[in-house]
Amino acid sequence: MTKKEKLVMSYLCERCQKKKTYLISPQEITSALSKKYVLSIDEIDEIMVGLSNSNYIDFVISDGKKGYMYCVTLKKCGQTYLTDVKNQKKTLGILVLRSIFLATVSFIFGIILKAIFKS
């Protein structure tokens, strides 16, 4: 997933709780993400189709008086998206800490072996 897709997916997960269907306009998504990225309506359409193809969401476009809206429902992968991202970050942090710990231990072990065999 690209950064823009991740941001849109995070916004949809925050907005669409549980298994309900929500109406969201492309303008809402654009204004919510305008602090980090400037997205056009066409880009949002492409991102929504990509998320649907990746099995994160189901969406239908409905026309209204104020323009078109998305009827968005999160699929199972979409419902667990935020927890999956947190778990990936946690796993990465543990991996980095473990690598730093092992590098430190091997450095100290090398210094001790040097001191033993130098004498």
All heavy atoms as an XYZ file, in Angstrom:
947
protein
N       0.836     -1.188      0.000
C       0.000      0.000      0.000
C       0.877      1.245      0.000
O       1.909      1.280      0.651
C      -0.877      0.028      1.265
C      -2.009     -0.970      1.276
S      -2.968     -0.938      2.788
C      -3.901      0.520      2.586
N       0.431      2.247     -0.706
C       1.154      3.517     -0.715
C       0.795      4.323      0.526
O      -0.140      3.982      1.261
C       0.791      4.334     -1.975
O      -0.599      4.688     -1.905
C       1.071      3.556     -3.251
N       1.540      5.398      0.757
C       1.275      6.241      1.926
C      -0.116      6.846      1.866
O      -0.802      6.938      2.887
C       2.323      7.352      2.027
C       3.674      6.867      2.442
C       4.635      8.029      2.591
C       6.005      7.533      2.990
N       6.944      8.632      3.179
N      -0.519      7.260      0.683
C      -1.844      7.863      0.536
C      -2.939      6.846      0.819
O      -3.927      7.162      1.483
C      -2.003      8.446     -0.869
C      -1.121      9.646     -1.119
C      -1.289     10.170     -2.522
C      -0.353     11.339     -2.775
N      -0.504     11.869     -4.141
N      -2.752      5.624      0.348
C      -3.735      4.572      0.619
C      -3.803      4.267      2.117
O      -4.881      4.055      2.661
C      -3.392      3.306     -0.154
C      -3.665      3.405     -1.632
C      -3.245      2.174     -2.392
O      -2.356      1.431     -1.911
O      -3.792      1.945     -3.482
N      -2.652      4.253      2.773
C      -2.632      4.004      4.214
C      -3.353      5.114      4.973
O      -4.090      4.841      5.925
C      -1.191      3.890      4.711
C      -0.502      2.621      4.274
C       0.921      2.570      4.760
C       1.636      1.338      4.246
N       3.031      1.274      4.681
N      -3.147      6.364      4.555
C      -3.822      7.478      5.225
C      -5.336      7.408      5.025
O      -6.100      7.607      5.980
C      -3.293      8.811      4.698
C      -1.917      9.227      5.198
C      -1.441     10.475      4.465
C      -1.949      9.495      6.683
N      -5.762      7.113      3.803
C      -7.197      6.996      3.539
C      -7.783      5.833      4.324
O      -8.853      5.949      4.928
C      -7.470      6.846      2.022
C      -8.926      6.496      1.752
C      -7.095      8.121      1.292
N      -7.069      4.716      4.367
C      -7.564      3.558      5.104
C      -7.651      3.852      6.590
O      -8.621      3.465      7.252
C      -6.649      2.345      4.831
C      -7.204      1.050      5.334
S      -8.760      0.656      4.531
C      -9.502     -0.340      5.785
N      -6.665      4.549      7.145
C      -6.710      4.916      8.563
C      -7.895      5.826      8.847
O      -8.587      5.662      9.854
C      -5.415      5.614      8.976
O      -4.325      4.747      8.858
N      -8.132      6.783      7.951
C      -9.275      7.684      8.128
C     -10.585      6.904      8.081
O     -11.485      7.123      8.898
C      -9.266      8.771      7.051
C     -10.475      9.659      7.108
C     -10.618     10.615      8.102
C     -11.496      9.532      6.169
C     -11.742     11.419      8.168
C     -12.616     10.336      6.219
C     -12.734     11.275      7.220
O     -13.850     12.066      7.282
N     -10.702      5.976      7.127
C     -11.925      5.185      7.014
C     -12.128      4.303      8.239
O     -13.260      4.126      8.701
C     -11.898      4.337      5.746
C     -11.983      5.098      4.419
C     -11.822      4.139      3.257
C     -13.276      5.864      4.314
N     -11.047      3.753      8.793
C     -11.165      2.913      9.987
C     -11.623      3.731     11.192
O     -12.411      3.255     12.011
C      -9.835      2.231     10.300
S      -9.436      0.901      9.182
N     -11.125      4.949     11.306
C     -11.548      5.810     12.406
C     -13.004      6.229     12.232
O     -13.736      6.358     13.208
C     -10.665      7.050     12.469
C      -9.251      6.766     12.903
C      -8.348      7.973     12.753
O      -8.834      9.064     12.407
O      -7.131      7.812     12.980
N     -13.399      6.446     11.028
C     -14.736      6.945     10.731
C     -15.785      5.848     10.753
O     -16.889      6.035     11.243
C     -14.673      7.601      9.360
C     -15.753      8.497      8.973
C     -15.824      9.738      9.837
N     -17.192     10.189      9.799
C     -17.707     10.883      8.811
N     -16.953     11.297      7.834
N     -18.983     11.186      8.822
N     -15.451      4.691     10.222
C     -16.411      3.590     10.074
C     -16.193      2.568     11.179
O     -15.395      1.650     11.025
C     -16.254      2.913      8.713
S     -16.392      4.012      7.315
N     -16.886      2.720     12.259
C     -16.763      1.789     13.380
C     -17.694      0.598     13.181
O     -18.735      0.698     12.555
C     -17.108      2.499     14.689
C     -16.226      3.682     14.994
C     -14.784      3.302     15.283
O     -14.538      2.282     15.913
N     -13.851      4.096     14.817
N     -17.279     -0.533     13.705
C     -18.055     -1.769     13.690
C     -18.381     -2.217     12.270
O     -17.589     -2.058     11.361
C     -19.306     -1.622     14.545
C     -18.978     -1.301     15.996
C     -20.219     -1.149     16.802
C     -19.842     -0.757     18.229
N     -20.986     -0.455     19.034
N     -19.558     -2.776     12.066
C     -19.906     -3.329     10.752
C     -20.953     -2.484     10.042
O     -21.638     -2.962      9.151
C     -20.423     -4.758     10.910
C     -19.379     -5.725     11.388
C     -19.919     -7.127     11.422
C     -18.846     -8.090     11.870
N     -19.299     -9.468     11.874
N     -21.076     -1.246     10.409
C     -22.097     -0.395      9.805
C     -21.610      0.190      8.489
O     -20.429      0.249      8.215
C     -22.465      0.735     10.760
C     -23.089      0.247     12.050
C     -23.446      1.409     12.932
C     -24.038      0.933     14.245
N     -24.327      2.049     15.144
N     -22.561      0.655      7.702
C     -22.259      1.336      6.451
C     -22.334      2.832      6.694
O     -23.271      3.316      7.325
C     -23.265      0.933      5.358
O     -23.198     -0.478      5.180
C     -22.955      1.611      4.052
N     -21.346      3.559      6.202
C     -21.290      4.997      6.409
C     -21.232      5.725      5.075
O     -20.635      5.240      4.122
C     -20.055      5.370      7.239
C     -20.179      4.992      8.681
C     -19.782      3.738      9.119
C     -20.708      5.879      9.602
C     -19.915      3.379     10.442
C     -20.840      5.532     10.929
C     -20.438      4.284     11.351
O     -20.570      3.925     12.665
N     -21.854      6.899      5.056
C     -21.788      7.774      3.894
C     -20.652      8.760      4.101
O     -20.632      9.487      5.099
C     -23.094      8.553      3.718
C     -24.261      7.797      3.121
C     -25.510      8.663      3.150
C     -23.962      7.370      1.707
N     -19.713      8.764      3.184
C     -18.565      9.668      3.265
C     -18.371     10.303      1.894
O     -18.348      9.605      0.879
C     -17.287      8.907      3.673
C     -17.478      8.247      5.031
C     -16.090      9.837      3.693
C     -16.360      7.336      5.442
N     -18.220     11.600      1.888
C     -17.991     12.283      0.609
C     -16.491     12.366      0.333
O     -15.684     12.368      1.268
C     -18.593     13.686      0.627
O     -17.865     14.519      1.501
N     -16.110     12.432     -0.917
C     -14.688     12.594     -1.244
C     -14.109     13.892     -0.677
O     -12.938     13.952     -0.322
C     -14.661     12.609     -2.770
C     -15.943     12.030     -3.204
C     -16.924     12.254     -2.116
N     -14.962     14.910     -0.548
C     -14.510     16.182      0.014
C     -14.138     16.031      1.485
O     -13.199     16.669      1.963
C     -15.592     17.263     -0.147
C     -15.834     17.699     -1.572
C     -16.722     16.734     -2.362
O     -17.364     15.864     -1.799
N     -16.719     16.883     -3.683
N     -14.864     15.192      2.227
C     -14.528     14.932      3.634
C     -13.147     14.285      3.738
O     -12.346     14.652      4.591
C     -15.558     13.999      4.273
C     -16.893     14.608      4.547
C     -17.837     13.591      5.163
O     -17.497     13.001      6.205
O     -18.908     13.371      4.570
N     -12.896     13.336      2.892
C     -11.605     12.647      2.905
C     -10.494     13.629      2.542
O      -9.448     13.668      3.193
C     -11.615     11.439      1.940
C     -12.649     10.410      2.400
C     -10.233     10.800      1.858
C     -12.889      9.283      1.419
N     -10.737     14.439      1.530
C      -9.740     15.431      1.102
C      -9.435     16.417      2.214
O      -8.276     16.711      2.491
C     -10.249     16.196     -0.137
O     -10.512     15.256     -1.170
C      -9.225     17.184     -0.628
N     -10.478     16.921      2.868
C     -10.242     17.901      3.936
C      -9.577     17.260      5.150
O      -8.768     17.898      5.822
C     -11.559     18.569      4.336
O     -12.454     17.617      4.876
N      -9.883     16.004      5.447
C      -9.267     15.331      6.585
C      -7.786     15.057      6.352
O      -6.991     15.086      7.291
C      -9.996     14.028      6.879
N      -7.401     14.802      5.109
C      -6.019     14.459      4.797
C      -5.229     15.623      4.227
O      -4.082     15.460      3.827
C      -5.974     13.287      3.817
C      -6.682     12.011      4.277
C      -6.590     10.952      3.209
C      -6.117     11.512      5.579
N      -5.833     16.810      4.194
C      -5.178     17.963      3.570
C      -3.944     18.438      4.340
O      -3.105     19.132      3.779
C      -6.168     19.116      3.421
O      -6.570     19.572      4.704
N      -3.808     18.059      5.607
C      -2.631     18.461      6.381
C      -1.371     17.769      5.892
O      -0.284     18.322      5.957
C      -2.847     18.151      7.862
C      -3.952     18.962      8.486
C      -4.185     18.570      9.912
C      -5.369     19.335     10.484
N      -5.715     18.882     11.822
N      -1.513     16.540      5.391
C      -0.339     15.782      4.961
C      -0.190     15.740      3.443
O       0.902     15.836      2.922
C      -0.403     14.367      5.520
C      -0.305     14.331      7.025
C      -0.117     12.936      7.536
C       0.010     13.000      9.046
N       0.434     11.757      9.605
N      -1.296     15.547      2.739
C      -1.265     15.417      1.287
C      -2.422     16.187      0.675
O      -3.484     16.306      1.281
C      -1.392     13.951      0.833
C      -0.178     13.118      1.119
C      -0.158     12.204      2.157
C       0.953     13.233      0.326
C       0.959     11.440      2.422
C       2.070     12.468      0.579
C       2.070     11.573      1.625
O       3.176     10.817      1.869
N      -2.207     16.648     -0.527
C      -3.286     17.240     -1.309
C      -3.750     16.171     -2.288
O      -2.991     15.727     -3.142
C      -2.806     18.502     -2.062
C      -3.912     19.048     -2.932
C      -2.306     19.544     -1.092
N      -4.987     15.749     -2.110
C      -5.543     14.691     -2.945
C      -6.665     15.249     -3.805
O      -7.502     16.014     -3.327
C      -6.104     13.563     -2.084
C      -5.120     12.773     -1.236
C      -5.853     11.830     -0.316
C      -4.178     12.003     -2.110
N      -6.684     14.847     -5.054
C      -7.794     15.229     -5.928
C      -8.889     14.166     -5.807
O      -8.670     13.075     -5.269
C      -7.308     15.347     -7.369
O      -6.959     14.078     -7.869
N     -10.049     14.500     -6.322
C     -11.174     13.571     -6.285
C     -10.854     12.317     -7.098
O     -11.197     11.207     -6.695
C     -12.462     14.247     -6.829
C     -12.774     15.541     -6.063
C     -13.640     13.301     -6.803
C     -13.163     15.364     -4.632
N     -10.154     12.491     -8.214
C      -9.782     11.335     -9.042
C      -8.839     10.397     -8.291
O      -8.965      9.173     -8.383
C      -9.123     11.797    -10.343
C     -10.098     12.529    -11.251
O     -11.317     12.249    -11.173
O      -9.645     13.379    -12.046
N      -7.886     10.967     -7.544
C      -6.969     10.136     -6.758
C      -7.725      9.367     -5.685
O      -7.444      8.185     -5.446
C      -5.902     11.003     -6.098
C      -4.819     11.495     -7.012
C      -3.793     12.357     -6.286
O      -4.211     13.306     -5.602
O      -2.598     12.043     -6.412
N      -8.679     10.025     -5.056
C      -9.466      9.346     -4.016
C     -10.276      8.217     -4.635
O     -10.373      7.128     -4.055
C     -10.356     10.357     -3.273
C      -9.469     11.293     -2.465
C     -11.346      9.646     -2.370
C     -10.180     12.405     -1.781
N     -10.841      8.454     -5.822
C     -11.577      7.389     -6.514
C     -10.678      6.190     -6.780
O     -11.068      5.041     -6.542
C     -12.158      7.903     -7.834
C     -13.322      8.865     -7.638
O     -13.915      8.873     -6.540
O     -13.624      9.608     -8.589
N      -9.466      6.444     -7.262
C      -8.514      5.360     -7.534
C      -8.124      4.628     -6.251
O      -8.021      3.398     -6.234
C      -7.263      5.916     -8.206
C      -7.477      6.406     -9.610
C      -6.237      7.064    -10.187
O      -5.130      6.858     -9.640
O      -6.369      7.795    -11.194
N      -7.906      5.391     -5.177
C      -7.533      4.778     -3.897
C      -8.670      3.909     -3.378
O      -8.443      2.791     -2.898
C      -7.133      5.863     -2.879
C      -5.798      6.491     -3.288
C      -7.060      5.291     -1.474
C      -5.413      7.713     -2.491
N      -9.898      4.395     -3.484
C     -11.055      3.620     -3.015
C     -11.207      2.320     -3.813
O     -11.461      1.257     -3.236
C     -12.327      4.456     -3.107
C     -12.362      5.655     -2.185
S     -12.362      5.238     -0.451
C     -14.054      4.763     -0.232
N     -11.002      2.392     -5.116
C     -11.074      1.186     -5.945
C      -9.949      0.227     -5.558
O     -10.152     -0.983     -5.442
C     -11.019      1.550     -7.445
C     -10.824      0.314     -8.306
C     -12.275      2.296     -7.855
N      -8.754      0.764     -5.318
C      -7.625     -0.074     -4.914
C      -7.868     -0.753     -3.575
O      -7.561     -1.936     -3.397
N      -8.431     -0.019     -2.623
C      -8.736     -0.609     -1.314
C      -9.826     -1.666     -1.429
O      -9.802     -2.674     -0.729
C      -9.153      0.478     -0.323
C      -8.065      1.450      0.107
C      -8.649      2.555      0.991
C      -6.939      0.741      0.836
N     -10.767     -1.429     -2.318
C     -11.821     -2.418     -2.546
C     -11.252     -3.677     -3.188
O     -11.606     -4.795     -2.801
C     -12.911     -1.821     -3.428
O     -13.913     -2.761     -3.687
N     -10.344     -3.506     -4.140
C      -9.719     -4.659     -4.800
C      -8.808     -5.425     -3.843
O      -8.624     -6.627     -3.993
C      -8.926     -4.214     -6.024
C      -9.825     -3.749     -7.150
O     -11.007     -4.067     -7.190
N      -9.272     -2.969     -8.060
N      -8.240     -4.710     -2.858
C      -7.365     -5.352     -1.876
C      -8.149     -5.993     -0.735
O      -7.571     -6.486      0.223
C      -6.401     -4.326     -1.283
O      -5.579     -3.789     -2.281
N      -9.472     -5.967     -0.831
C     -10.350     -6.624      0.136
C     -10.383     -5.931      1.504
O     -10.580     -6.585      2.512
C      -9.969     -8.091      0.298
C     -11.119     -9.008     -0.011
O     -12.173     -8.570     -0.447
N     -10.907    -10.279      0.200
N     -10.185     -4.623      1.534
C     -10.283     -3.876      2.784
C     -11.673     -3.287      2.984
O     -12.149     -3.216      4.112
C      -9.253     -2.740      2.825
C      -7.844     -3.206      3.071
C      -6.901     -3.212      2.053
C      -7.452     -3.641      4.324
C      -5.607     -3.637      2.275
C      -6.163     -4.073      4.564
C      -5.247     -4.067      3.530
O      -3.968     -4.493      3.755
N     -12.301     -2.834      1.908
C     -13.597     -2.179      2.024
C     -14.536     -2.637      0.917
O     -14.105     -3.165     -0.107
C     -13.473     -0.634      1.941
C     -12.888     -0.198      0.596
C     -12.692     -0.076      3.096
C     -12.934      1.293      0.346
N     -15.821     -2.436      1.163
C     -16.847     -2.494      0.130
C     -17.381     -1.083      0.025
O     -17.640     -0.440      1.041
C     -18.002     -3.415      0.542
C     -17.749     -4.855      0.195
O     -17.024     -5.115     -0.781
O     -18.287     -5.730      0.899
N     -17.522     -0.578     -1.178
C     -18.108      0.739     -1.321
C     -18.942      0.832     -2.578
O     -18.701      0.134     -3.553
C     -17.034      1.840     -1.289
C     -16.323      2.070     -2.584
C     -16.670      3.135     -3.394
C     -15.306      1.232     -3.002
C     -16.012      3.358     -4.589
C     -14.646      1.445     -4.190
C     -15.006      2.520     -4.990
N     -19.948      1.674     -2.483
C     -20.835      1.949     -3.602
C     -20.921      3.461     -3.716
O     -20.990      4.168     -2.715
C     -22.240      1.354     -3.363
C     -23.186      1.704     -4.491
C     -22.157     -0.142     -3.175
N     -20.914      3.953     -4.928
C     -21.037      5.397     -5.141
C     -22.514      5.729     -5.319
O     -23.203      5.118     -6.127
C     -20.241      5.836     -6.387
C     -18.753      5.553     -6.173
C     -20.477      7.308     -6.676
C     -17.887      5.821     -7.374
N     -22.999      6.688     -4.508
C     -24.393      7.114     -4.624
C     -24.433      8.604     -4.905
O     -23.662      9.374     -4.341
C     -25.161      6.786     -3.344
O     -24.645      7.521     -2.260
N     -25.309      8.991     -5.803
C     -25.458     10.399     -6.169
C     -26.434     11.078     -5.220
O     -27.412     10.484     -4.784
C     -25.968     10.541     -7.606
C     -24.912     10.132     -8.611
O     -23.719     10.372     -8.331
O     -25.264      9.579     -9.666
N     -26.125     12.327     -4.922
C     -27.006     13.115     -4.065
C     -27.071     14.541     -4.555
O     -26.526     14.896     -5.603
N     -27.745     15.391     -3.802
C     -27.888     16.794     -4.180
C     -26.555     17.535     -4.114
O     -26.299     18.440     -4.881
C     -28.891     17.485     -3.261
C     -30.298     16.984     -3.420
C     -31.227     17.685     -2.461
C     -32.629     17.107     -2.579
N     -33.545     17.720     -1.617
N     -25.706     17.144     -3.174
C     -24.424     17.830     -2.976
C     -23.274     17.148     -3.714
O     -22.124     17.417     -3.446
C     -24.090     17.900     -1.491
C     -25.087     18.695     -0.685
C     -24.697     18.706      0.771
C     -25.716     19.474      1.591
N     -25.374     19.449      3.014
N     -23.577     16.280     -4.614
C     -22.535     15.530     -5.312
C     -22.634     14.062     -4.950
O     -23.591     13.623     -4.337
N     -21.621     13.317     -5.313
C     -21.690     11.892     -5.003
C     -21.011     11.587     -3.671
O     -20.145     12.310     -3.199
C     -21.148     11.028     -6.141
C     -19.669     11.134     -6.407
C     -18.794     10.261     -5.794
C     -19.162     12.067     -7.299
C     -17.444     10.331     -6.042
C     -17.817     12.142     -7.562
C     -16.958     11.276     -6.927
O     -15.621     11.344     -7.178
N     -21.449     10.499     -3.073
C     -20.957     10.047     -1.774
C     -20.580      8.574     -1.902
O     -21.064      7.878     -2.781
C     -22.051     10.188     -0.702
C     -22.666     11.556     -0.578
S     -21.765     12.622      0.499
C     -22.202     12.009      2.082
N     -19.711      8.153     -1.004
C     -19.355      6.741     -0.921
C     -20.147      6.102      0.215
O     -20.179      6.623      1.321
C     -17.871      6.554     -0.616
C     -16.927      7.142     -1.623
C     -15.970      8.074     -1.234
C     -16.959      6.761     -2.948
C     -15.078      8.604     -2.141
C     -16.074      7.292     -3.869
C     -15.135      8.209     -3.451
O     -14.261      8.740     -4.352
N     -20.762      4.970     -0.054
C     -21.350      4.140      0.994
C     -20.290      3.094      1.318
O     -20.074      2.157      0.557
C     -22.616      3.457      0.514
S     -23.922      4.584      0.075
N     -19.615      3.263      2.454
C     -18.441      2.452      2.776
C     -18.759      1.476      3.902
O     -19.321      1.852      4.934
C     -17.260      3.353      3.198
C     -16.050      2.513      3.563
C     -16.911      4.329      2.091
N     -18.392      0.229      3.700
C     -18.458     -0.802      4.732
C     -17.092     -1.452      4.816
O     -16.526     -1.838      3.790
C     -19.510     -1.874      4.391
O     -20.761     -1.241      4.168
C     -19.642     -2.884      5.509
N     -16.560     -1.575      6.018
C     -15.260     -2.224      6.197
C     -15.422     -3.738      6.144
O     -16.314     -4.298      6.771
C     -14.644     -1.832      7.533
C     -14.257     -0.380      7.722
C     -13.725     -0.175      9.134
C     -13.232      0.050      6.708
N     -14.561     -4.384      5.395
C     -14.513     -5.846      5.400
C     -13.686     -6.293      6.593
O     -13.189     -5.479      7.363
C     -13.900     -6.352      4.099
C     -14.782     -6.171      2.890
C     -14.160     -6.830      1.684
C     -15.066     -6.763      0.488
N     -14.462     -7.412     -0.680
N     -13.501     -7.584      6.747
C     -12.772     -8.115      7.903
C     -11.346     -7.586      7.953
O     -10.851     -7.213      9.016
C     -12.786     -9.644      7.865
C     -12.251    -10.271      9.113
C     -12.432    -11.763      9.113
C     -11.941    -12.331     10.423
N     -12.151    -13.765     10.504
N     -10.670     -7.546      6.805
C      -9.302     -7.010      6.760
C      -9.289     -5.534      7.132
O      -8.356     -5.057      7.778
C      -8.699     -7.184      5.372
S      -8.396     -8.877      4.898
N     -10.295     -4.812      6.719
C     -10.388     -3.397      7.032
C     -10.653     -3.139      8.503
O     -10.168     -2.164      9.085
N     -11.431     -4.008      9.130
C     -11.736     -3.849     10.543
C     -10.507     -4.079     11.415
O     -10.368     -3.476     12.468
C     -12.857     -4.802     10.953
C     -14.186     -4.440     10.342
C     -15.242     -5.486     10.622
O     -14.969     -6.541     11.190
N     -16.471     -5.206     10.224
N      -9.621     -4.938     10.979
C      -8.420     -5.229     11.766
C      -7.202     -4.433     11.310
O      -6.104     -4.658     11.805
C      -8.095     -6.733     11.694
O      -7.838     -7.088     10.329
C      -9.221     -7.573     12.260
N      -7.395     -3.505     10.378
C      -6.267     -2.759      9.800
C      -5.469     -1.999     10.858
O      -4.240     -2.090     10.896
C      -6.770     -1.801      8.718
C      -5.687     -0.925      8.159
C      -4.761     -1.439      7.255
C      -5.555      0.409      8.544
C      -3.756     -0.649      6.755
C      -4.548      1.200      8.045
C      -3.646      0.677      7.145
O      -2.644      1.456      6.664
N      -6.129     -1.246     11.720
C      -5.421     -0.430     12.706
C      -4.638     -1.297     13.694
O      -3.497     -0.978     14.047
C      -6.393      0.491     13.446
C      -6.990      1.618     12.613
C      -7.987      2.416     13.442
C      -5.928      2.519     12.047
N      -5.223     -2.405     14.127
C      -4.500     -3.285     15.047
C      -3.329     -3.972     14.343
O      -2.291     -4.191     14.954
C      -5.430     -4.339     15.670
O      -6.097     -5.058     14.633
C      -6.459     -3.686     16.581
N      -3.506     -4.304     13.067
C      -2.408     -4.908     12.305
C      -1.238     -3.937     12.169
O      -0.080     -4.329     12.291
C      -2.879     -5.346     10.921
C      -3.841     -6.517     10.961
O      -3.903     -7.203     12.008
O      -4.543     -6.739      9.956
N      -1.532     -2.664     11.923
C      -0.481     -1.647     11.799
C       0.249     -1.490     13.131
O       1.483     -1.420     13.170
C      -1.073     -0.302     11.323
C      -0.070      0.822     11.456
C      -1.532     -0.423      9.888
N      -0.503     -1.468     14.238
C       0.124     -1.352     15.562
C       1.015     -2.558     15.842
O       2.117     -2.409     16.373
C      -0.940     -1.230     16.652
C      -1.613      0.111     16.702
C      -2.649      0.151     17.796
C      -3.422      1.456     17.765
N      -4.495      1.491     18.780
N       0.538     -3.743     15.495
C       1.332     -4.952     15.715
C       2.595     -4.959     14.874
O       3.655     -5.406     15.322
C       0.496     -6.196     15.422
C      -0.561     -6.450     16.476
O      -0.465     -5.946     17.596
N      -1.576     -7.207     16.113
N       2.522     -4.461     13.641
C       3.710     -4.393     12.780
C       4.738     -3.430     13.367
O       5.934     -3.722     13.374
C       3.325     -3.941     11.374
C       2.630     -4.994     10.570
C       2.168     -4.478      9.212
O       2.230     -3.298      8.925
N       1.675     -5.390      8.376
N       4.279     -2.285     13.877
C       5.196     -1.315     14.474
C       5.825     -1.891     15.736
O       7.015     -1.708     15.984
C       4.461     -0.015     14.800
C       4.128      0.811     13.585
C       3.431      2.098     13.958
C       3.086      2.913     12.730
N       2.381      4.162     13.076
N       5.041     -2.592     16.527
C       5.551     -3.209     17.752
C       6.592     -4.279     17.423
O       7.657     -4.342     18.042
C       4.391     -3.823     18.540
C       4.778     -4.416     19.863
C       3.557     -4.977     20.569
C       3.938     -5.646     21.865
N       2.774     -6.244     22.546
N       6.303     -5.098     16.430
C       7.231     -6.148     16.012
C       8.531     -5.551     15.488
O       9.618     -6.047     15.805
C       6.578     -7.033     14.933
O       5.364     -7.562     15.439
C       7.495     -8.161     14.515
N       8.433     -4.472     14.708
C       9.619     -3.808     14.187
C      10.456     -3.222     15.325
O      11.687     -3.343     15.332
C       9.232     -2.704     13.207
C      10.388     -1.925     12.590
C      11.235     -2.841     11.720
C       9.866     -0.756     11.787
N       9.807     -2.605     16.306
C      10.517     -2.046     17.454
C      11.246     -3.118     18.249
O      12.405     -2.933     18.647
N      10.583     -4.241     18.457
C      11.211     -5.349     19.189
C      12.398     -5.893     18.402
O      13.447     -6.202     18.978
C      10.166     -6.455     19.472
C       9.181     -5.972     20.531
C      10.844     -7.753     19.924
C       8.004     -6.898     20.747
N      12.265     -5.991     17.091
C      13.348     -6.482     16.244
C      14.564     -5.551     16.315
O      15.704     -6.012     16.430
C      12.864     -6.630     14.808
C      13.833     -7.231     13.810
C      14.100     -8.688     14.161
C      13.262     -7.131     12.407
N      14.323     -4.240     16.271
C      15.420     -3.264     16.349
C      16.099     -3.339     17.716
O      17.336     -3.357     17.808
C      14.897     -1.837     16.062
C      15.924     -0.792     16.421
C      14.504     -1.712     14.601
N      15.307     -3.393     18.783
C      15.888     -3.479     20.126
C      16.682     -4.767     20.310
O      17.759     -4.761     20.918
C      14.792     -3.370     21.181
C      14.171     -1.994     21.359
C      13.023     -2.060     22.357
C      15.206     -0.984     21.812
N      16.175     -5.867     19.784
C      16.888     -7.136     19.896
C      18.210     -7.081     19.139
O      19.244     -7.572     19.617
C      16.015     -8.273     19.362
C      16.652     -9.646     19.581
C      15.782    -10.731     19.059
N      15.813    -10.670     17.593
C      15.026    -11.369     16.804
N      14.107    -12.154     17.301
N      15.142    -11.263     15.491
N      18.198     -6.460     17.969
C      19.431     -6.337     17.182
C      20.463     -5.474     17.903
O      21.654     -5.804     17.926
C      19.124     -5.726     15.819
O      18.253     -6.557     15.096
N      20.015     -4.374     18.499
C      20.932     -3.510     19.249
C      21.501     -4.258     20.455
O      22.703     -4.183     20.727
C      20.208     -2.219     19.690
C      19.915     -1.348     18.473
C      21.030     -1.441     20.712
C      19.021     -0.158     18.765
N      20.646     -5.010     21.156
C      21.106     -5.780     22.305
C      22.139     -6.827     21.901
O      23.196     -6.956     22.540
C      19.908     -6.449     22.994
C      20.287     -7.367     24.107
C      20.735     -6.862     25.321
C      20.219     -8.736     23.943
C      21.098     -7.720     26.347
C      20.576     -9.597     24.956
C      21.017     -9.091     26.176
N      21.870     -7.558     20.833
C      22.812     -8.590     20.392
C      24.127     -7.992     19.904
O      25.203     -8.557     20.145
C      22.176     -9.452     19.301
C      21.056    -10.381     19.768
C      20.407    -11.070     18.582
C      21.567    -11.399     20.767
N      24.065     -6.835     19.247
C      25.291     -6.176     18.803
C      26.124     -5.727     19.999
O      27.354     -5.876     20.009
C      24.953     -4.979     17.919
N      25.466     -5.204     21.025
C      26.172     -4.770     22.235
C      26.801     -5.957     22.952
O      27.963     -5.890     23.379
C      25.204     -4.037     23.178
O      24.579     -2.965     22.457
C      25.919     -3.483     24.390
N      26.062     -7.041     23.085
C      26.587     -8.235     23.757
C      27.767     -8.805     22.984
O      28.792     -9.181     23.582
C      25.469     -9.292     23.926
C      26.030    -10.637     24.333
C      24.456     -8.813     24.948
N      27.685     -8.870     21.671
C      28.796     -9.418     20.895
C      30.016     -8.499     20.960
O      31.153     -8.979     20.990
C      28.380     -9.662     19.449
O      28.084     -8.446     18.810
N      29.817     -7.182     21.021
C      30.925     -6.246     21.160
C      31.627     -6.445     22.509
O      32.862     -6.530     22.576
C      30.407     -4.798     21.041
C      31.468     -3.759     21.236
C      32.438     -3.539     20.268
C      31.510     -3.004     22.404
C      33.410     -2.580     20.451
C      32.479     -2.051     22.600
C      33.433     -1.828     21.623
N      30.850     -6.546     23.570
C      31.428     -6.763     24.909
C      32.130     -8.110     24.973
O      33.233     -8.221     25.534
C      30.333     -6.638     25.990
C      29.845     -5.189     26.067
C      30.830     -7.103     27.345
C      28.629     -4.983     26.939
N      31.522     -9.131     24.402
C      32.136    -10.457     24.380
C      33.458    -10.426     23.615
O      34.446    -11.042     24.025
C      31.163    -11.460     23.746
C      31.599    -12.884     23.852
C      31.663    -13.530     25.076
C      31.949    -13.602     22.715
C      32.058    -14.851     25.171
C      32.348    -14.913     22.791
C      32.400    -15.542     24.026
N      33.501     -9.677     22.512
C      34.743     -9.535     21.740
C      35.828     -8.837     22.537
O      37.002     -9.225     22.481
N      35.473     -7.803     23.283
C      36.452     -7.094     24.121
C      36.987     -8.017     25.207
O      38.200     -8.038     25.478
C      35.819     -5.823     24.725
C      35.587     -4.787     23.627
C      36.698     -5.236     25.823
C      34.842     -3.555     24.096
N      36.114     -8.805     25.812
C      36.549     -9.751     26.854
C      37.490    -10.796     26.266
O      38.536    -11.114     26.858
C      35.326    -10.414     27.526
C      34.549     -9.380     28.345
C      35.739    -11.583     28.405
C      33.219     -9.860     28.867
N      37.150    -11.351     25.111
C      38.021    -12.350     24.482
C      39.367    -11.747     24.094
O      40.416    -12.401     24.243
C      37.344    -12.947     23.253
C      36.213    -13.940     23.523
C      35.585    -14.371     22.213
C      36.727    -15.141     24.285
N      39.382    -10.517     23.630
C      40.617     -9.846     23.302
C      41.502     -9.693     24.525
O      42.715     -9.899     24.476
C      40.324     -8.464     22.715
C      40.962     -8.190     21.402
C      40.659     -6.760     20.997
C      40.438     -6.696     19.520
N      40.185     -5.348     19.048
N      40.873     -9.307     25.639
C      41.632     -9.113     26.887
C      42.188    -10.430     27.389
O      43.313    -10.499     27.918
C      40.743     -8.472     27.940
N      41.437    -11.512     27.239
C      41.895    -12.825     27.713
C      43.068    -13.315     26.877
O      44.092    -13.779     27.412
C      40.750    -13.833     27.692
C      39.707    -13.513     28.773
C      41.263    -15.257     27.889
C      38.470    -14.347     28.713
N      42.952    -13.249     25.578
C      43.996    -13.802     24.714
C      45.183    -12.873     24.475
O      46.190    -13.283     23.951
C      43.381    -14.250     23.383
C      42.499    -15.461     23.525
C      41.137    -15.367     23.296
C      43.034    -16.684     23.909
C      40.335    -16.483     23.431
C      42.234    -17.787     24.048
C      40.876    -17.695     23.809
N      45.074    -11.625     24.872
C      46.166    -10.691     24.724
C      47.228    -10.923     25.809
O      48.399    -10.673     25.597
C      45.636     -9.248     24.796
C      46.496     -8.267     24.078
C      45.803     -6.924     24.059
C      46.427     -6.068     22.978
N      45.842     -4.751     22.913
N      46.790    -11.396     26.953
C      47.719    -11.575     28.078
C      48.674    -12.695     27.896
O      48.658    -13.675     27.388
C      46.942    -11.836     29.370
O      46.033    -10.811     29.610
